Amino acid sequence: MLVAVDRWNQTIEVDVPDTADVVAAQPRSGHPALADPLAAVRAAVERPYGMPPLSDLVSASSRVAIAFDDPLKYGPKYLAVPFLVEYLQGCGVSPTNITLISAGGTHDRPRREDFIGLYRGVYPVFLADFVDRFWPDRFLVHDAEDASRLVDMGTSALGDVVEHNRILLDSDLLIYCGSILPLIWGGYSGTGVVVGLASARSIFSHHRMQVIGSPESCHSDVRSSLFQQHKDAVMDRIEEFTGQQIFYVEGVPDPIGGWAGFFAGHFRALRDDAWRCADEQYVHNSPQYDVIVVGVPQYVFYGDTRNPLINLMAAATVARAWRREPLLRAGGAMVLVTACDGYIDPDLHPSHQEALRLFATTRRAEAVEAHFERLRCEPRYLEMYRNQHAYHGWHPIGLFNESQYVLDQAGLLVFASGKPHDTLEVVGATYAPDFQRAWELVLAHCGPSPRTLVLPSYFSRVPMIFDVDATRA
């Protein structure tokens, strides 16, 4: 049968067996999107989990910071942050005592225009007049290398470096607005302070291979993820050091970008209900597969998909989206329908080429991780991160650490319909000029009747998680 799958900025048809399972994220019956998301935000902040209502936490003299996920990540900031500003002012907080901060960790530090309209033409962010009410003095962009703004808070109970933006100390209350959706890092996103407002050293400490590459993290069961345990330990240390609790406002998107629920309050208190809501939206019962075919749009998370490392990370994101048992059987095959041609934007990802050369020596993520300090401190990379809107020099280490799983799990990884390039072999991929040739490679590897999953739009909708029963017929 012919299936239309994402490829760059359009869809193309691929011919897959009639027996293939074609799965795309859809609204879940019995769990409709919220009719009035703003009313749900208001209800959440007035009846939070584990903390007093927001109105009881502030006074006319309060200094309040509102942090939020950077534009890269889909979230409710376009709804919730303007609402929170008006709500705080209604509680008597002076507008001049409210500071906004984009919490992007070591992502590229956005420009003013990145916060306005639609990010990449897809995600809503803010209206221009809202940004200009605060920009630039009270609309900050986190800098993971600004020594004057980072505070050493010691180490977590699990040994993580806890070095975070001093806005956590300068504010009487910090509100964090984020989303809870499927993510390779720990199963679900959330508790965004841990990464979004951290230094590069702090992020690396819990993005090491021994954490994110551990078998205890290479799945999407948020309740047993080692990485989630590290996030919790960091949050505990922040609260201990500052003597304050962060007031979280977390939104759960539905599969096509509406809103299924909002949850506010303390991170530990809100998450049982928030995770339950997310499970209802994203978790699919599934067998195990011999082959997974994935459509790859123009952008996947950190950049465009001409970049081979972004494609490798996309393959890992799907391969790790399982609970109970792996979605892809050991030694199985993955096919990415992608426009990958090996081009890496030197202005956005200045350290990717060097990281790929380091990886090529052993084809192990540890070979790149060993160079953390040099990649972090390289003057050119630092300058480009801090002042020229590039990703931090260390960032590809995290991508390799999360992606090692798919290289170990898959026996065949094919990039189909792009162009041949020198780095294909480096990232463990085989080139196919079109899907027909890719399928011939799959049959040669897996045999004549592989059980096949096709994900035509996995990255252009809210991703899915698969609860896998390998014995399922």
C-alpha positions, 0 to 999 in steps of 0.5 A: 500500500502507498503511505504518505510520509513526511519528508522535509516540507512536504509528504511523499508516498512510499510503498510498504507491505499491506501488513504494515501497521501505519500509526499517526497521532490522533485525538484520543476518544474520551479525552477531548481537548480543553474547550477553554484552555485559559480557564484551565490555566486560571483554575490550575494556579488557583488550586495548585498541588502542594502549594498555596494558590498563586495569589497567596504567594505574592504581595505588592512588593514581590519580585516575581520571575516567570521562566518558560521553555525556549521557543524550540519546545512546543508549550503553553507559554503563548497562553500562560505567560501573558495570563500570568503577567496579568494575573500577578498585576491583579494581585497587586504585583508591580509590572516593574517587579515582573521579569521574564526569562527564556530557559533554553539551557545550552540551546541557541540563545534566541533573538527577539524575533524568535519570540514573536509570532510562529517559531519556524512557522509552526509553534505560537510564541508571543505577540510583538507588543507583549515582548516589547513591554519587557524587552530587553531589560526584563525579558532575559535569555538564559546564558549557561556560561555567564559566570556573573549570573550562575550560582554554585548550589553544590551537588545533588544527592546523586552527584549532579552539579547544581549550578543555576541562574541566580534569578532563582535567588533574586526573585521572591517567587519563580514561576516556571511555565512548561509542558509535559509531553513525550521526550527522549530525556526521561519519558516526559518533559517537565520540571524545566528549571533543571535543564533550562536554567542550568550551566553547561557543567550542570547539564552535562553532569546528568546528560552523561553517557552513564545517565542518559545512555544507561539501560535505565534511561533508554526507554520512555517509562517516566516512573522508572527513568534514571534520568528522571531520578537525576532531575528530581535530585537536582530540583531537591537540591535547588529547593534546599539551597534557595529555601523556596519552592518553584511554582510550576505551571505545566500544560499537557498538549493533546496529540495534535497541539490542543490542550488536554490539561493544566497542572500547577504547584509543586513538581512532585505533587502535581505530576501523578495527575499530570502524567496520568493525563499524558498517558491518556493522550500519548501511550499506545499498546503495541507489538514489537517490530522488526522494521520501523519506517519514519517520515522526517520533516524539515525540522526535528528538535535542534535543527534541520534534517539535512544534518546527519546527527539530527537524523541519528537523534531522530532515529533514537527518539523513536527507538527509545519511545517504549515501555516494558519492552523495546519497540524495535527488536534487537538487530532490527531495521529502521528506515528514515525517509529524509532529505539528509545530504550531510550539510551542517549549518556552521553558524547554528552548530559550529561544533558538530563537524568536530564532534563527528570526527571524534565519534568516527574514531570508535563509533562510541559516544564515550569518545566524544564525551571525553572531550567535554571540557575542550568543546565547552571552553573552545573560545570560538564555540563559546563566542558563537553560543553567547553572542551569535545564536549558536548551540553550545559547543558541548551540545553534540555530546548529549546527542551522541549519548542519547543516540548510542542506543539506536546504534546498538539496538538496530542492525540496519539504519537506512537514510532513504531519499536524501543524498550520499555524503561522507558522514553517513558511515560515521553515524552508522547509516546506509544510504538509499536513493529512494524508498524502494532501494531502502526496502530491498536492503530491509528485506535482505537484512530481515527476511521476506516478511518483517513485521513493520511499523510506519510512522508517517508524521511522528515529528510533525505531531506530538510524539507517541509512546508505545507500551510494547508486548513482544508476545502480541500477535 
